Amino acid sequence: MRKNFPLSADNKQPARVLDGVKHDIRRYFTRERSRDLPPGANVWLFDCKVGASAETAAEVRVSEVIAAVDAVAASGAPSVYVEVLARAGQRTPPPPGSERAARRSPDDQDWPDAE
């Protein structure tokens, strides 16, 4: 998804327009995650950029997209550019003895190919 969302609309409060933008972004993530994965992949990865325009958009993590949209809206920009590109990826289990491996529970099915 590469889209420039206007942050103002006739007969709508700016906060409701911003809520609609965030809803569209969350809905896109949900829709992409529900698609079937190609063979050899076990997770959808996202490349995200957010900014006032396509030229000024900065890369952000998936967990920071909504906060970045809020920051652009708070800066007074008339619109926000959001680019989210989904790609299939292979997630590997954490190496034994790492902090991430220590946090895993023995029943964790999050790593389908882990043994």
TARAVEN-V386082 format. One record per residue. N is the residue number from 1. PHI is phi in radians with two decimals (none if undefined). NEAR is the number of other C-alpha atoms within 10 Angstrom. D_LAST is the distance of its C-alpha to the last C-alpha in Angstrom with 2 decimals. Layout:
N | PHI | NEAR | D_LAST
N | PHI | NEAR | D_LAST
This chain:
1 | none | 12 | 35.88
2 | -2.18 | 13 | 38.64
3 | -2.56 | 14 | 41.25
4 | -1.85 | 17 | 44.11
5 | -1.65 | 19 | 44.61
6 | -1.24 | 16 | 48.13
7 | -1.78 | 21 | 48.26
8 | -2.45 | 16 | 51.61
9 | -2.61 | 10 | 53.06
10 | -1.15 | 7 | 56.40
11 | 1.08 | 6 | 56.75
12 | -2.32 | 9 | 53.31
13 | -1.28 | 11 | 52.51
14 | -0.99 | 15 | 50.39
15 | -1.15 | 12 | 47.80
16 | -1.25 | 13 | 47.33
17 | -1.13 | 17 | 47.03
18 | -1.11 | 20 | 44.32
19 | -1.06 | 13 | 42.48
20 | -1.13 | 14 | 42.68
21 | -1.10 | 20 | 41.24
22 | -1.11 | 18 | 38.25
23 | -1.10 | 12 | 37.79
24 | -1.08 | 13 | 37.83
25 | -1.15 | 20 | 35.18
26 | -1.09 | 13 | 32.82
27 | -1.11 | 12 | 33.53
28 | -1.12 | 15 | 32.68
29 | -1.03 | 17 | 29.22
30 | -1.09 | 11 | 28.61
31 | -1.11 | 10 | 29.97
32 | -1.19 | 16 | 27.91
33 | -1.20 | 16 | 24.60
34 | -1.49 | 10 | 25.46
35 | -1.17 | 9 | 26.01
36 | -1.21 | 12 | 23.79
37 | -1.47 | 15 | 21.39
38 | -1.23 | 12 | 22.09
39 | -1.02 | 7 | 19.79
40 | 1.55 | 9 | 17.12
41 | -1.99 | 13 | 17.26
42 | -2.30 | 18 | 15.33
43 | -2.78 | 15 | 17.78
44 | -1.61 | 19 | 21.53
45 | -1.91 | 17 | 22.82
46 | -2.22 | 19 | 26.45
47 | -1.79 | 13 | 29.11
48 | -2.13 | 21 | 31.79
49 | -2.40 | 21 | 35.35
50 | -2.45 | 28 | 37.99
51 | -3.01 | 23 | 41.62
52 | -1.27 | 22 | 45.24
53 | -2.59 | 18 | 45.42
54 | -1.11 | 16 | 43.33
55 | -1.28 | 8 | 44.82
56 | -1.76 | 11 | 43.98
57 | -1.18 | 16 | 40.50
58 | -1.96 | 16 | 37.89
59 | -1.22 | 16 | 34.13
60 | -2.38 | 18 | 32.33
61 | -1.36 | 13 | 28.84
62 | -1.00 | 14 | 28.05
63 | -1.22 | 9 | 28.42
64 | -1.88 | 13 | 31.85
65 | -1.09 | 21 | 33.44
66 | -1.13 | 18 | 35.39
67 | -1.13 | 13 | 36.60
68 | -1.19 | 20 | 37.75
69 | -1.11 | 21 | 39.66
70 | -1.05 | 15 | 41.29
71 | -1.14 | 16 | 42.29
72 | -1.15 | 20 | 43.92
73 | -1.11 | 20 | 45.74
74 | -1.20 | 9 | 46.96
75 | -1.33 | 9 | 48.37
76 | 1.59 | 10 | 50.79
77 | -1.18 | 15 | 49.60
78 | -1.29 | 13 | 50.92
79 | -2.66 | 18 | 47.60
80 | -2.25 | 24 | 43.95
81 | -1.71 | 21 | 42.01
82 | -2.22 | 25 | 38.35
83 | -2.18 | 21 | 36.13
84 | -2.29 | 21 | 32.62
85 | -2.01 | 14 | 30.95
86 | -1.58 | 16 | 27.67
87 | -2.53 | 14 | 25.36
88 | -1.36 | 17 | 22.06
89 | -2.46 | 15 | 19.26
90 | -1.99 | 11 | 15.70
91 | -1.60 | 15 | 13.82
92 | -1.89 | 11 | 11.14
93 | -1.20 | 14 | 8.92
94 | -1.18 | 14 | 11.21
95 | -1.15 | 10 | 11.49
96 | -1.04 | 9 | 11.04
97 | 1.54 | 8 | 14.45
98 | -1.41 | 9 | 15.61
99 | -1.10 | 10 | 17.51
100 | -1.14 | 11 | 15.28
101 | -1.18 | 13 | 12.21
102 | -1.18 | 12 | 14.77
103 | -1.38 | 8 | 15.88
104 | -1.21 | 13 | 12.66
105 | -1.56 | 9 | 12.92
106 | -1.11 | 8 | 10.50
107 | -1.60 | 6 | 11.40
108 | -1.14 | 9 | 10.89
109 | -1.73 | 10 | 10.35
110 | -1.18 | 12 | 11.59
111 | -1.95 | 13 | 8.63
112 | -1.11 | 11 | 8.36
113 | -1.74 | 10 | 6.48
114 | -1.38 | 10 | 3.73
115 | -2.20 | 5 | 0.00
